[in-house]
């Protein structure tokens, strides 16, 4: 599935919508940022390749991070109602 195919999906079936999915890598010299994978909870170094998902809930956008597309697909399928 193309990453753009996730756009517009509502994983919880009600009030949240995926508005953007892109490959991402945050690189800042001398600084390491760690965030959890939204699916597995695995610690991700944002300086390494991962996926950035922007999710909108009640007009508020939230950034979520996924290890790879298989993690994103599993999260979407798990949260579909």
C-alpha positions, 0 to 999 in steps of 0.5 A, a space after each residue: 500500500 502506498 503511504 498516501 493511501 493511509 491519508 483520510 483513514 479513521 483508525 478509531 472509526 469516529 473522531 480521528 483522521 490520518 492527515 499525513 504519512 511520510 518517511 521521516 528522519 530528524 537530524 540535529 547535530 549533538 542532539 538525540 531525540 527518542 520517541 515511542 513507536 505508536 504501535 509497539 512502544 519500541 523506542 525510536 531514535 528519530 535520527 534513524 529512518 521511521 514514519 511520521 503520521 499526523 493524526 487529527 482529533 477534534 481539530 487538533 493535530 498530533 504527531 505519531 511515530 512508527 518504526 515502519 509501514 508494517 507497524 503502521 498497518 498493524 496499528 490501523 487494523 488494530 484500531 479499526 472498528 
